[in-house]
Amino acid sequence: MKIRTFTHILIPLLVCSWANAQAGITDALFGPDNYWECLLDSMPGTMTYGGSMENIARCEKKFPDKSAYKTKNAVFGPKNYGQCLQKYASQTQEPLARQSILNACYRLYPPQ
C-alpha cells in the first residue's frame, strides 16, 4: 500500500519537473537573447497600459543591460526596419506597447 501511494505522488512530481526543465531548455534555445527581442516577443497584441508595463518590467528584469544586443540578420524573421514594424506593430493599438515595438525595431533593424 505504501509503495502504491508513493508512486502516485512520485510520478506526477517527476512529470512536472520534466515539463519545467523542457520549458527552460526551449526558452534558452528559442527565446529572446536581449531586452529588445524580449519586447518584440511580448508586446504584440498587448491591449492595456498595465500589460505593457508588465512586459517592460519582465524584460528589464530578464535583460537589465539594454545596450547588449546585435542588429539582426535573421533568415526567417524581418529583414529590415519596415518589415519589423509590419510584423510586430501592425496589430498593436496600445500606445506604450506600440512605441516599445518601434524602439525595438529601430535598435535591431536600424533604418539604412
Secondary structure, DSSP 8 states (H G I E B T S, - for coil): -HHHHHHHHHHHHHHHHHHHHHHHHHHHHHS-SSHHHHHHHHSTT--SHHHHHHHHHHHHHH---TT-------SSS-SSHHHHHHHHHTT---HHHHHHHHHHHHHHS---
